Amino acid sequence: VSDAEERMKKSLSSVQEQLATLRVGRATPDMLDRVLVDYYDTPTPLKQLASVTCPTATQLVVDVYDKSALGDVEKGLMASDIGMTPSNDGSVIRLNVPQLTKDRRVELAKTAKGIGEGGKTALRNVRRDAIDKIKKAVKAAGLSEDASKDKEGAVDKKLKKYEGSLDEAVSAREKEITTL
């Protein structure tokens, strides 16, 4: 049960990190956390290849460590779903963050909901694995039926708790996205 709870905590924090990458109006370096760059034929996270800064509230500057990979980073930014067009001046890549339109806000809210659904699936998979372990313990170690039902009930309570926290995080982020 404690192992399942640890894994549920990790799933919840992963979803919260993914939700933080959705932009709501002003530029933040977190917006580019999901961007993968094809660096020497290997998908590599952008934050391993470059530093991202925010000189203004509407602009991001990507300073690539290896200048020979500037084109690859630019292609990765173009291929991602961030909704910004990179401009390359030879030494850094600038991204101007446009104001969010109503359609884009709705699209981002749907994306947030999708991330939440993925998180719920992960939580349910953790629950399934934990219950499978409990059932194996009943067969192998001779755990009593009552004890196994108690453990399954505890796992279900943890699942409900973390699903509630996940729903709160998603709805808070959706509200943040949709309000001007």
Residue pairs with C-beta under 8 A, 6 or more apart in sequence:
1 130
1 151
1 154
1 155
1 158
3 130
3 133
4 126
4 127
4 129
4 130
4 155
4 158
5 158
7 126
7 129
8 123
8 126
8 158
8 159
8 162
9 162
11 119
11 122
11 123
11 126
11 162
12 119
12 123
12 162
12 165
12 166
12 169
14 119
14 122
15 115
15 116
15 118
15 119
15 122
15 166
15 169
15 170
16 169
17 33
18 34
18 115
18 119
19 112
19 115
19 116
19 169
19 170
19 173
20 30
20 33
21 30
21 31
21 32
21 33
21 34
22 31
22 108
22 111
22 112
22 115
22 173
22 177
23 31
23 82
23 97
23 100
23 108
24 100
24 108
24 176
24 177
25 99
25 100
26 57
26 58
26 97
27 54
27 56
27 57
27 58
27 59
27 60
27 95
27 97
28 54
29 52
29 53
29 54
29 60
31 60
31 82
31 97
32 46
32 47
32 52
32 60
32 62
32 77
32 80
32 82
33 45
33 46
33 47
34 80
35 45
35 46
35 76
35 77
35 80
35 82
36 43
36 44
36 45
36 46
36 76
36 80
37 43
37 44
37 45
37 46
37 49
37 69
37 72
37 73
37 75
37 76
38 44
38 72
38 75
38 76
39 49
39 69
39 72
46 52
46 62
46 73
46 76
46 77
49 64
49 65
49 66
49 69
49 73
50 62
50 63
50 64
50 65
50 73
50 93
51 62
51 63
51 65
52 60
52 61
52 62
52 63
53 60
53 61
53 63
54 60
54 61
55 61
58 96
58 97
59 94
59 95
59 96
59 97
60 84
60 94
60 95
60 97
61 92
61 93
61 94
61 95
62 73
62 77
62 86
62 92
62 93
62 94
62 95
63 91
63 92
64 70
64 73
64 92
64 93
67 91
70 88
70 90
70 93
71 88
73 93
74 86
74 88
74 93
77 84
77 86
77 93
77 95
78 85
78 86
81 111
82 95
83 98
83 104
84 95
84 96
84 97
84 98
85 95
85 96
86 93
86 94
86 95
87 93
87 94
87 95
87 96
100 108
100 177
105 177
105 178
106 178
108 177
109 174
109 177
109 178
112 170
112 173
112 174
112 177
113 170
113 174
115 170
116 166
116 167
116 169
116 170
119 166
119 170
120 163
120 166
123 159
123 162
123 163
123 166
124 159
126 159
127 155
127 156
127 158
127 159
130 155
131 152
131 155
134 143
134 148
134 151
134 152
134 155
135 148
137 143
137 148
138 144
138 145
138 148
143 151
